[in-house]
Amino acid sequence: MAKVTSYQQDLIESLKDPCEASAYLNAALEEGDREVFLLALRNVAEAKGGMAALAEKAHLSRESLYRMLSERGNPEIKSLISLLHAMGLRLAVEPEEHEFPAA
């Protein structure tokens, strides 16, 4: 008989893979909704060992990390970069697909 797991458990397990975590966060960013992106960051944080371990690795207090990733969170770019680095990820800017040729 197959073991039954919840969607959340399966998601967290898949987000342990850096490529999966990266694709998941990029998809959340493309939604254009801050709350969706913060939820995605919380899920990746859980996959990467939880808030306490990640806060220590990112050199942030656990309380500030919880506040930063809350539904009403508004992380500063410096904190976001530190958090992503602690997750083994980085922030990058890429050109959009519909780039127009230079005149």
N, CA, C and O of each residue as an XYZ file, in Angstrom:
412
protein
N       0.844     -1.184      0.000
C       0.000      0.000      0.000
C       0.888      1.247      0.000
O       1.845      1.327      0.771
N       0.579      2.205     -0.851
C       1.369      3.425     -0.976
C       1.144      4.330      0.222
O       0.033      4.429      0.744
N       2.223      4.996      0.654
C       2.126      5.932      1.760
C       1.457      7.211      1.270
O       1.809      7.737      0.213
N       0.504      7.703      2.031
C      -0.221      8.921      1.677
C       0.472     10.104      2.359
O       0.710     10.092      3.566
N       0.788     11.124      1.558
C       1.382     12.333      2.113
C       0.537     13.531      1.699
O      -0.220     13.474      0.730
N       0.678     14.594      2.438
C      -0.083     15.791      2.104
C       0.643     16.577      1.008
O       1.838     16.399      0.772
N      -0.109     17.436      0.362
C       0.473     18.304     -0.672
C       1.620     19.119     -0.085
O       2.687     19.227     -0.689
N       1.393     19.698      1.106
C       2.418     20.540      1.735
C       3.690     19.745      1.996
O       4.786     20.250      1.754
N       3.572     18.514      2.485
C       4.750     17.678      2.739
C       5.496     17.402      1.439
O       6.724     17.485      1.396
N       4.765     17.075      0.389
C       5.382     16.809     -0.908
C       6.055     18.062     -1.465
O       7.148     17.993     -2.027
N       5.391     19.207     -1.304
C       5.955     20.468     -1.776
C       7.267     20.764     -1.058
O       8.273     21.067     -1.700
N       7.259     20.680      0.255
C       8.460     20.979      1.046
C       9.593     20.029      0.658
O      10.745     20.448      0.539
N       9.272     18.784      0.465
C      10.294     17.809      0.054
C      10.882     18.189     -1.304
O      12.099     18.123     -1.481
N      10.060     18.580     -2.253
C      10.560     18.932     -3.581
C      11.384     20.219     -3.541
O      12.308     20.384     -4.337
N      11.059     21.132     -2.623
C      11.771     22.407     -2.537
C      13.154     22.280     -1.908
O      13.894     23.262     -1.844
N      13.508     21.104     -1.450
C      14.871     20.875     -0.964
C      15.870     20.901     -2.114
O      17.057     21.146     -1.902
N      15.393     20.649     -3.326
C      16.219     20.710     -4.533
C      16.346     22.181     -4.942
O      15.329     22.837     -5.165
N      17.575     22.717     -5.047
C      17.750     24.131     -5.393
C      17.110     24.525     -6.724
O      16.605     25.640     -6.853
N      17.122     23.643     -7.701
C      16.494     23.954     -8.994
C      14.984     24.082     -8.852
O      14.377     24.974     -9.444
N      14.380     23.199     -8.074
C      12.933     23.270     -7.823
C      12.589     24.533     -7.048
O      11.618     25.220     -7.363
N      13.395     24.836     -6.026
C      13.152     26.031     -5.214
C      13.253     27.288     -6.067
O      12.434     28.198     -5.940
N      14.248     27.336     -6.927
C      14.437     28.484     -7.812
C      13.248     28.659     -8.759
O      12.732     29.766     -8.908
N      12.820     27.590     -9.387
C      11.682     27.652    -10.312
C      10.405     28.059     -9.574
O       9.608     28.840    -10.094
N      10.216     27.539     -8.386
C       9.041     27.849     -7.565
C       9.015     29.336     -7.204
O       7.976     29.985     -7.327
N      10.157     29.881     -6.758
C      10.223     31.287     -6.396
C      10.054     32.184     -7.619
O       9.402     33.225     -7.536
N      10.630     31.796     -8.743
C      10.462     32.585     -9.966
C       8.997     32.612    -10.410
O       8.499     33.650    -10.846
N       8.314     31.481    -10.302
C       6.896     31.422    -10.662
C       6.085     32.328     -9.728
O       5.163     33.016    -10.166
N       6.434     32.319     -8.449
C       5.735     33.176     -7.487
C       5.985     34.650     -7.806
O       5.071     35.469     -7.702
N       7.201     34.989     -8.189
C       7.517     36.376     -8.567
C       6.715     36.816     -9.773
O       6.231     37.947     -9.827
N       6.573     35.924    -10.739
C       5.843     36.252    -11.963
C       4.368     36.526    -11.703
O       3.714     37.203    -12.496
N       3.840     36.006    -10.597
C       2.444     36.289    -10.237
C       2.248     37.771     -9.969
O       1.151     38.302    -10.142
N       3.321     38.440     -9.543
C       3.234     39.869     -9.281
C       2.525     40.231     -7.991
O       2.143     41.383     -7.789
N       2.347     39.245     -7.110
C       1.662     39.462     -5.834
C       2.662     39.234     -4.700
O       3.210     38.142     -4.553
N       2.890     40.266     -3.911
C       3.863     40.193     -2.822
C       3.551     39.062     -1.853
O       4.458     38.349     -1.425
N       2.281     38.888     -1.500
C       1.903     37.840     -0.550
C       2.201     36.446     -1.090
O       2.605     35.564     -0.332
N       2.008     36.241     -2.381
C       2.305     34.945     -3.001
C       3.806     34.677     -2.921
O       4.224     33.563     -2.606
N       4.616     35.697     -3.205
C       6.058     35.532     -3.139
C       6.521     35.261     -1.712
O       7.391     34.416     -1.502
N       5.957     35.961     -0.725
C       6.341     35.742      0.667
C       5.956     34.347      1.138
O       6.705     33.720      1.887
N       4.792     33.852      0.708
C       4.392     32.486      1.037
C       5.377     31.492      0.423
O       5.769     30.519      1.067
N       5.768     31.742     -0.810
C       6.746     30.868     -1.473
C       8.067     30.883     -0.715
O       8.689     29.835     -0.538
N       8.502     32.051     -0.269
C       9.735     32.141      0.520
C       9.614     31.368      1.835
O      10.564     30.714      2.264
N       8.437     31.447      2.474
C       8.224     30.686      3.720
C       8.318     29.184      3.460
O       8.907     28.453      4.256
N       7.745     28.724      2.359
C       7.805     27.306      2.033
C       9.241     26.858      1.759
O       9.656     25.789      2.206
N       9.994     27.670      1.028
C      11.391     27.323      0.756
C      12.197     27.360      2.052
O      13.071     26.519      2.263
N      11.909     28.321      2.913
C      12.591     28.391      4.206
C      12.356     27.119      5.012
O      13.279     26.586      5.628
N      11.128     26.642      5.006
C      10.824     25.396      5.719
C      11.609     24.227      5.123
O      12.114     23.376      5.856
N      11.707     24.187      3.810
C      12.434     23.111      3.135
C      13.926     23.170      3.426
O      14.605     22.144      3.420
N      14.433     24.364      3.679
C      15.870     24.545      3.909
C      16.250     24.454      5.376
O      17.336     24.893      5.756
N      15.384     23.896      6.206
C      15.741     23.658      7.596
C      14.945     24.429      8.616
O      15.166     24.266      9.816
N      14.032     25.260      8.179
C      13.197     26.000      9.115
C      13.714     27.398      9.386
O      14.844     27.745      9.044
N      12.865     28.181     10.004
C      13.157     29.599     10.226
C      14.359     29.823     11.138
O      15.206     30.667     10.843
N      14.447     29.085     12.234
C      15.535     29.318     13.190
C      16.896     29.054     12.545
O      17.813     29.867     12.661
N      17.020     27.924     11.870
C      18.292     27.579     11.232
C      18.630     28.557     10.126
O      19.784     28.961      9.979
N      17.635     28.938      9.351
C      17.848     29.855      8.231
C      18.188     31.261      8.728
O      19.037     31.937      8.147
N      17.533     31.698      9.792
C      17.820     33.018     10.355
C      19.280     33.092     10.791
O      19.961     34.085     10.534
N      19.747     32.056     11.441
C      21.139     32.029     11.885
C      22.090     32.075     10.692
O      23.064     32.827     10.689
N      21.798     31.271      9.694
C      22.648     31.211      8.503
C      22.645     32.532      7.734
O      23.657     32.903      7.140
N      21.512     33.247      7.740
C      21.376     34.514      7.028
C      21.819     35.707      7.879
O      21.800     36.846      7.411
N      22.219     35.446      9.134
C      22.630     36.497     10.068
C      21.494     37.493     10.325
O      21.695     38.706     10.378
N      20.299     36.929     10.481
C      19.113     37.707     10.817
C      18.536     37.134     12.097
O      18.734     35.955     12.390
N      17.824     37.950     12.868
C      17.163     37.398     14.045
C      15.957     36.578     13.574
O      15.364     36.861     12.532
N      15.615     35.579     14.347
C      14.477     34.734     13.990
C      13.202     35.570     13.929
O      12.371     35.378     13.041
N      13.051     36.494     14.871
C      11.870     37.342     14.908
C      11.776     38.214     13.659
O      10.698     38.366     13.083
N      12.903     38.785     13.244
C      12.853     39.647     12.054
C      12.584     38.826     10.798
O      11.942     39.311      9.866
N      13.070     37.581     10.767
C      12.791     36.717      9.620
C      11.304     36.377      9.561
O      10.696     36.425      8.491
N      10.720     36.034     10.706
C       9.271     35.770     10.745
C       8.489     37.006     10.297
O       7.544     36.895      9.515
N       8.880     38.180     10.793
C       8.210     39.426     10.438
C       8.371     39.709      8.942
O       7.418     40.100      8.268
N       9.575     39.509      8.440
C       9.878     39.764      7.039
C       9.039     38.889      6.108
O       8.610     39.342      5.047
N       8.803     37.629      6.508
C       8.085     36.685      5.663
C       6.603     36.561      6.006
O       5.909     35.701      5.464
N       6.123     37.410      6.897
C       4.703     37.370      7.237
C       3.884     37.883      6.054
O       4.432     38.457      5.113
N       2.578     37.674      6.108
C       1.701     38.127      5.022
C       1.835     39.617      4.760
O       1.663     40.065      3.626
N       2.138     40.384      5.788
C       2.284     41.831      5.647
C       3.733     42.249      5.581
O       4.043     43.439      5.641
N       4.634     41.272      5.457
C       6.061     41.559      5.411
C       6.444     42.409      4.215
O       5.779     42.400      3.180
N       7.531     43.143      4.383
C       8.037     43.991      3.312
C       9.568     43.993      3.421
O      10.163     44.975      3.867
N      10.203     42.880      3.006
C      11.643     42.760      3.217
C      12.452     43.794      2.437
O      12.136     44.137      1.298
N      13.495     44.272      3.089
C      14.449     45.137      2.401
C      15.286     44.275      1.472
O      15.445     43.077      1.706
N      15.816     44.874      0.430
C      16.587     44.127     -0.561
C      17.794     43.450      0.094
O      18.123     42.314     -0.250
N      18.449     44.125      1.023
C      19.614     43.552      1.709
C      19.234     42.278      2.467
O      19.954     41.281      2.413
N      18.111     42.315      3.167
C      17.640     41.145      3.917
C      17.231     40.020      2.971
O      17.508     38.850      3.235
N      16.577     40.374      1.878
C      16.155     39.382      0.899
C      17.362     38.687      0.276
O      17.365     37.468      0.110
N      18.377     39.458     -0.063
C      19.593     38.877     -0.638
C      20.271     37.966      0.370
O      20.725     36.881      0.007
N      20.350     38.383      1.634
C      20.943     37.535      2.685
C      20.169     36.240      2.852
O      20.757     35.168      2.996
N      18.848     36.344      2.832
C      18.001     35.163      2.985
C      18.194     34.208      1.810
O      18.378     33.006      2.007
N      18.153     34.738      0.600
C      18.340     33.880     -0.574
C      19.715     33.224     -0.563
O      19.848     32.052     -0.915
N      20.732     33.970     -0.164
C      22.081     33.407     -0.084
C      22.113     32.249      0.918
O      22.731     31.216      0.662
N      21.450     32.427      2.046
C      21.393     31.360      3.060
C      20.662     30.127      2.532
O      20.906     29.011      2.990
N      19.762     30.334      1.563
C      19.023     29.228      0.950
C      19.806     28.589     -0.198
O      19.371     27.596     -0.780
N      20.966     29.173     -0.516
C      21.747     28.661     -1.639
C      21.239     29.180     -2.974
O      21.457     28.556     -4.012
N      20.561     30.327     -2.947
C      19.984     30.926     -4.150
C      20.491     32.353     -4.282
O      21.114     32.884     -3.363
N      20.222     32.972     -5.428
C      20.606     34.370     -5.611
C      19.536     35.094     -6.410
O      18.738     34.477     -7.115
N      19.536     36.396     -6.288
C      18.610     37.249     -7.011
C      19.272     37.657     -8.319
O      20.448     38.023     -8.328
N      18.538     37.600     -9.414
C      19.082     37.974    -10.721
C      18.024     38.732    -11.514
O      16.824     38.546    -11.312
N      18.483     39.574    -12.404
C      17.597     40.307    -13.298
C      17.908     39.840    -14.711
O      19.068     39.778    -15.117
N      16.852     39.512    -15.457
C      17.021     39.021    -16.819
C      16.151     39.841    -17.751
O      15.135     40.390    -17.324
N      16.533     39.934    -19.021
C      15.685     40.664    -19.964
C      14.384     39.905    -20.197
O      14.343     38.677    -20.130
N      13.327     40.658    -20.470
C      12.063     40.027    -20.807
C      12.177     39.393    -22.184
O      13.024     39.782    -22.988
N      11.330     38.428    -22.447
C      11.376     37.685    -23.711
C      11.082     38.568    -24.907
O      11.638     38.337    -25.980
N      10.234     39.565    -24.765
C       9.824     40.376    -25.891
C      10.693     41.620    -26.054
O      10.183     42.726    -26.234
N      11.977     41.432    -25.989
C      12.929     42.519    -26.135
C      12.914     43.037    -27.586
O      12.880     42.249    -28.531
N      12.938     44.352    -27.744
C      12.934     44.962    -29.064
C      14.359     45.254    -29.503
O      15.190     45.623    -28.673
N      14.663     45.098    -30.783
C      16.018     45.393    -31.262
C      16.342     46.881    -31.124
O      15.461     47.736    -31.211
N      17.617     47.164    -30.909
C      18.062     48.555    -30.777
C      17.908     49.296    -32.088
O      18.114     48.713    -33.153
N      17.553     50.560    -32.035
C      17.340     51.354    -33.255
C      18.648     51.889    -33.788
O      18.663     52.579    -34.808
